[in-house]
Amino acid sequence: MSEQEILEETPAARKKRLKDEEAWLERDDKALNLIFMYVNDLVLRKLDKCTTAAKAWETLDRLYLAKTLPNRVHSQLKVYSFKMHDSKSIDQNVDDFTRLVADLGNLSIEIPEEVQAILLLNSLPSRYDQLKETLKYSREGIKMEEVDSAARSKESEFRDMPSSRSNDGEGHYVRGREETRSFKPGKGKQNHKSRSKSRDGKRVCWICGKEGHFKKQCYKWLERNKGKSFSQDNGEASLARDDAKDLLGLVAQEVNLSQGISNGDE
């Protein structure tokens, strides 16, 4: 109001004006406190001289909402290249996506809803490929809500299903071969940490009984398996049989060594 209008206003109008100004100042103070509450200390120091919410908001726009070309390009690339993370839930991923779209809106860049739905659908992890195909070919149009709802339903199905990864891990653990094995020939006997070492620590071939090489370097073993070709399954079965023979050889040698030591002591 101009100075002339203030002088000419009636007492009732002045009272109403002062009351309105007081209410406005109260609302502005609350808004400014909310801004201060939700920014970190680094940003808060940059708002130290702002006395109104409008001034604080203007400062934030100038510092963090630059509408330059590089910023617009970067923000759009983040949206169009968005991919969901398996470590997050569907709700968390959708929230990340909508936040990126909102940032573009603050830069006066609007993305049509159907394009948003297509981008969100394309960002689903590979295990949702069947859902992608279903939503892509089963209707004429697509919306964000439909993609969100369908993805959350599929996520619930995955959560209720047995974990295929854990089953695969257990299968590999059962079929895998251990590099070192321990065997207890009897009570009071010391465990052996390797199937390729004798009692005195030397390498022993269980095929020919000689020291200094492994079974796979033994000329007798090479001669026996010369010219043989195995499929993958047969090869695994052959390795298992060879391991069993090695174990029997280890037991036999331990028994012979024990008997020899006992006879020597007598």
C-alpha positions as CSV (number, residue, x, y, z in Angstrom):
1,M,0.0,0.0,0.0
2,S,1.1,3.5,-0.7
3,E,1.6,6.1,2.1
4,Q,-1.5,8.0,0.9
5,E,-3.7,4.9,1.1
6,I,-2.4,4.1,4.6
7,L,-3.3,7.6,5.8
8,E,-6.7,7.4,4.3
9,E,-7.7,4.0,5.5
10,T,-10.2,3.6,8.3
11,P,-9.4,2.2,11.7
12,A,-11.3,-0.9,10.9
13,A,-9.4,-1.4,7.7
14,R,-6.1,-0.8,9.4
15,K,-6.9,-3.3,12.1
16,K,-7.8,-5.9,9.4
17,R,-4.6,-5.2,7.4
18,L,-2.4,-5.5,10.5
19,K,-4.1,-8.8,11.4
20,D,-3.6,-10.2,7.9
21,E,0.1,-9.1,7.9
22,E,0.6,-10.8,11.2
23,A,-0.9,-14.0,10.0
24,W,1.2,-13.9,6.8
25,L,4.4,-13.4,8.8
26,E,3.5,-16.3,11.0
27,R,2.9,-18.6,8.0
28,D,6.1,-17.4,6.4
29,D,8.1,-18.1,9.5
30,K,6.7,-21.6,9.7
31,A,7.6,-22.2,6.0
32,L,11.1,-20.9,6.6
33,N,11.6,-23.2,9.6
34,L,10.4,-26.2,7.5
35,I,13.1,-25.4,4.9
36,F,15.8,-25.1,7.5
37,M,14.6,-28.4,9.1
38,Y,14.9,-30.5,5.9
39,V,18.3,-29.3,4.6
40,N,21.7,-30.4,5.9
41,D,24.3,-28.2,7.6
42,L,26.2,-27.5,4.3
43,V,23.1,-26.1,2.6
44,L,21.9,-24.4,5.8
45,R,25.0,-22.2,6.0
46,K,24.1,-21.0,2.5
47,L,20.7,-19.9,3.7
48,D,22.0,-18.1,6.7
49,K,21.1,-14.6,5.4
50,C,17.6,-15.6,4.1
51,T,14.9,-14.0,6.3
52,T,11.8,-15.2,4.4
53,A,10.7,-18.5,2.9
54,A,10.5,-16.9,-0.5
55,K,14.1,-15.7,-0.3
56,A,15.3,-19.2,0.9
57,W,13.4,-20.9,-1.9
58,E,14.9,-18.6,-4.5
59,T,18.4,-19.3,-3.2
60,L,17.8,-23.0,-3.4
61,D,16.6,-22.8,-7.0
62,R,19.6,-20.7,-8.0
63,L,22.1,-23.1,-6.4
64,Y,20.6,-26.6,-7.1
65,L,18.0,-26.2,-9.9
66,A,20.1,-24.8,-12.6
67,K,18.3,-24.9,-15.9
68,T,21.4,-24.9,-18.1
69,L,21.7,-27.2,-21.1
70,P,24.1,-29.7,-19.4
71,N,21.9,-30.0,-16.4
72,R,18.8,-30.6,-18.6
73,V,20.6,-33.2,-20.7
74,H,22.0,-35.0,-17.6
75,S,18.6,-35.1,-15.9
76,Q,16.9,-36.5,-19.0
77,L,19.6,-39.2,-19.5
78,K,19.1,-40.3,-15.9
79,V,15.4,-40.9,-16.6
80,Y,15.8,-42.6,-20.0
81,S,18.6,-44.9,-18.9
82,F,17.0,-45.8,-15.5
83,K,17.2,-49.4,-14.5
84,M,15.8,-51.0,-11.4
85,H,18.0,-52.7,-8.8
86,D,17.3,-56.2,-7.6
87,S,18.5,-55.3,-4.2
88,K,15.6,-52.8,-3.8
89,S,11.9,-53.5,-3.7
90,I,9.6,-52.5,-6.6
91,D,8.1,-49.7,-4.4
92,Q,11.6,-48.3,-3.8
93,N,12.6,-48.5,-7.4
94,V,9.3,-46.8,-8.5
95,D,9.9,-44.0,-6.0
96,D,13.4,-43.4,-7.4
97,F,12.0,-43.2,-10.9
98,T,9.2,-40.8,-10.0
99,R,11.7,-38.6,-8.2
100,L,13.8,-38.3,-11.4
101,V,10.6,-37.5,-13.4
102,A,9.8,-34.8,-10.8
103,D,13.2,-33.3,-11.2
104,L,12.6,-33.0,-14.9
105,G,9.2,-31.3,-14.1
106,N,11.1,-28.7,-12.0
107,L,13.2,-28.0,-15.1
108,S,10.0,-27.4,-17.1
109,I,10.5,-30.7,-19.0
110,E,7.3,-32.9,-19.1
111,I,7.3,-36.5,-20.0
112,P,3.9,-38.0,-21.2
113,E,2.4,-40.6,-18.9
114,E,2.6,-43.4,-21.5
115,V,6.3,-42.7,-22.1
116,Q,6.8,-42.9,-18.3
117,A,5.1,-46.2,-18.2
118,I,7.1,-47.6,-21.1
119,L,10.4,-46.4,-19.5
120,L,9.4,-48.0,-16.1
121,L,8.4,-51.2,-17.9
122,N,11.7,-51.3,-19.7
123,S,13.6,-50.7,-16.5
124,L,12.4,-54.0,-14.8
125,P,15.0,-56.6,-14.1
126,S,15.4,-59.6,-16.5
127,R,13.4,-61.9,-14.3
128,Y,10.3,-59.8,-15.2
129,D,10.7,-60.4,-19.0
130,Q,7.5,-62.5,-19.2
131,L,5.6,-59.7,-17.5
132,K,7.1,-57.2,-20.0
133,E,5.9,-59.2,-22.9
134,T,2.4,-59.6,-21.4
135,L,1.9,-55.9,-20.8
136,K,3.4,-55.0,-24.1
137,Y,1.1,-57.0,-26.3
138,S,-2.1,-57.5,-24.3
139,R,-3.5,-53.9,-24.5
140,E,-3.6,-50.8,-26.7
141,G,-2.2,-48.4,-24.1
142,I,-0.3,-48.6,-20.8
143,K,-0.2,-46.5,-17.7
144,M,2.2,-46.1,-14.8
145,E,-0.3,-47.5,-12.3
146,E,-0.7,-50.7,-14.4
147,V,3.0,-51.3,-14.6
148,D,3.5,-50.6,-10.9
149,S,0.6,-52.8,-9.8
150,A,1.7,-55.7,-12.1
151,A,5.3,-55.5,-11.0
152,R,4.4,-55.5,-7.3
153,S,2.2,-58.6,-7.8
154,K,4.9,-60.4,-9.6
155,E,7.4,-59.5,-6.9
156,S,5.0,-61.1,-4.3
157,E,5.0,-64.3,-6.4
158,F,8.8,-64.3,-6.5
159,R,8.9,-63.8,-2.8
160,D,6.6,-66.7,-2.1
161,M,8.4,-69.1,-4.4
162,P,11.4,-71.2,-3.2
163,S,14.7,-69.5,-3.9
164,S,16.1,-71.0,-7.0
165,R,19.5,-69.5,-6.3
166,S,19.9,-71.3,-2.9
167,N,18.9,-74.6,-4.5
168,D,21.4,-74.2,-7.2
169,G,24.1,-73.3,-4.7
170,E,23.3,-76.4,-2.7
171,G,23.5,-78.5,-5.8
172,H,26.9,-77.1,-6.7
173,Y,28.1,-77.7,-3.2
174,V,27.1,-81.4,-3.3
175,R,28.6,-82.0,-6.8
176,G,31.7,-80.1,-6.2
177,R,35.0,-81.8,-5.5
178,E,37.1,-80.7,-2.5
179,E,40.7,-80.0,-3.0
180,T,41.7,-81.4,0.3
181,R,40.1,-84.2,2.3
182,S,40.6,-85.6,5.7
183,F,40.1,-89.3,6.6
184,K,40.1,-91.0,10.0
185,P,41.4,-94.6,9.6
186,G,40.7,-95.4,13.2
187,K,40.6,-94.0,16.8
188,G,43.8,-92.3,17.9
189,K,45.0,-91.9,14.3
190,Q,46.1,-88.5,13.1
191,N,43.9,-86.9,10.3
192,H,45.6,-86.5,6.9
193,K,45.1,-83.1,5.3
194,S,45.9,-84.2,1.7
195,R,45.3,-87.3,-0.3
196,S,48.6,-86.8,-2.2
197,K,51.0,-87.0,0.8
198,S,52.3,-89.9,2.7
199,R,53.0,-90.1,6.5
200,D,56.4,-88.5,6.1
201,G,55.0,-85.6,3.9
202,K,56.2,-86.9,0.5
203,R,53.9,-87.1,-2.5
204,V,52.9,-90.7,-3.2
205,C,51.2,-92.0,-6.4
206,W,48.4,-94.5,-5.5
207,I,48.7,-96.2,-8.9
208,C,52.3,-97.4,-8.8
209,G,53.1,-96.7,-5.2
210,K,56.2,-94.5,-6.0
211,E,56.9,-91.1,-4.5
212,G,57.5,-87.8,-6.3
213,H,54.5,-87.5,-8.6
214,F,50.7,-87.5,-8.6
215,K,48.3,-90.1,-10.1
216,K,47.7,-87.9,-13.2
217,Q,51.5,-87.9,-13.9
218,C,51.9,-91.6,-13.4
219,Y,52.9,-93.5,-16.6
220,K,50.8,-96.5,-15.6
221,W,47.6,-94.3,-15.3
222,L,48.4,-92.5,-18.5
223,E,48.9,-95.8,-20.3
224,R,45.7,-97.3,-18.9
225,N,43.6,-94.3,-20.0
226,K,45.3,-93.7,-23.3
227,G,42.9,-93.0,-26.1
228,K,39.8,-92.9,-23.9
229,S,37.3,-90.1,-24.5
230,F,34.6,-89.2,-21.9
231,S,31.5,-87.1,-22.1
232,Q,31.0,-84.5,-19.3
233,D,28.8,-86.8,-17.2
234,N,31.0,-89.9,-17.8
235,G,34.0,-87.8,-16.9
236,E,32.5,-86.8,-13.6
237,A,31.6,-90.4,-12.8
238,S,35.1,-91.5,-13.8
239,L,36.6,-88.9,-11.5
240,A,34.3,-90.1,-8.7
241,R,35.4,-93.7,-9.2
242,D,39.1,-92.6,-9.3
243,D,38.6,-90.7,-6.0
244,A,37.1,-93.8,-4.4
245,K,40.1,-95.9,-5.6
246,D,42.5,-93.3,-4.3
247,L,40.7,-93.4,-0.9
248,L,41.0,-97.2,-0.8
249,G,44.6,-96.9,-1.7
250,L,45.2,-94.4,1.1
251,V,43.5,-96.7,3.6
252,A,45.5,-99.6,2.5
253,Q,48.8,-97.7,2.7
254,E,47.9,-96.4,6.2
255,V,47.1,-100.0,7.3
256,N,50.4,-101.3,5.9
257,L,52.4,-98.4,7.5
258,S,50.7,-99.0,10.8
259,Q,51.4,-102.8,10.7
260,G,55.0,-102.1,9.7
261,I,55.5,-99.8,12.6
262,S,53.9,-102.2,15.0
263,N,56.1,-105.1,13.8
264,G,59.1,-102.9,14.1
265,D,58.3,-102.0,17.6
266,E,57.8,-105.6,18.6
